[in-house]
Amino acid sequence: MAMQPLTRLSILSYRWLLVLSVTAAASHSAYCVDARRFTSDMFGYRLTVPLGWHLAVPPSGVPVIFNYDQSHALPQGLIPSGGADIYLIPYDAVSQVSPARDLQEWIRVNSEEWHTNVRTARIAAWSKDARAPREIVRVEADYERSPEDESLQTEINYYFVLRGSEFRLRMLFGKGDPRSSYFRIVIATLLRSIQSTAPLSRQ
């Protein structure tokens, strides 16, 4: 990753880009896909959409996976009660506005403002397959998107490297949701379904 100046403006611009990506995906039914297998030719990976969940892919190419009817979607990327959003963010999709220069700095920047009670753990790779995620770091936190939010959200992230490219798998749901254990299983299972489709030369 190329080094860029770490400024408050660049951090805020980066975070608003993520919010806009999620909002666009959740509000445009034209991008809704029902197939359980999704392949991103733009970013070189494939994944399996969890059973009963929906997939939307906005023009940015950053997919959003959600478990509620689109008619229940709330404005500005807010999640309805009992709902959860997951999106897979390649660093390449945000490299122009991210101040991070490597995976560890990307994690640090994303875990600062609007996050509390941050917990980090390294996760061992489960497969020797070169297409599977590597250098996996799980980061969990309480997330308050803005002071105007009425309640906290739980954020679960898995950062990883896929054939030399960095990714962030991010899930959001209401803090204290009784389905939190189920949501944790969903994102962990989704992570295991991700495989690189990039050629071996990218290793």
Secondary structure, 3 states (H helix, E strand, C coil): CCCCCCCHHHHHHHHHHHHHHHHHHHHCHHHEECCCEEEECCCCEEEECCCCCEEECCCCCCCEEECCCHHHCCHHHCCCCCCEEEEEEEHHHHCCCCCCCCHHHHHHHHCCCCEEEEEEEEECCCCCCCCCCEEEEEEEEEECCCCCCCCCEEEEEEEEEECCEEEEEEEEEECCCCCHHHHHHHHHHHHHHCEECCCHHHC
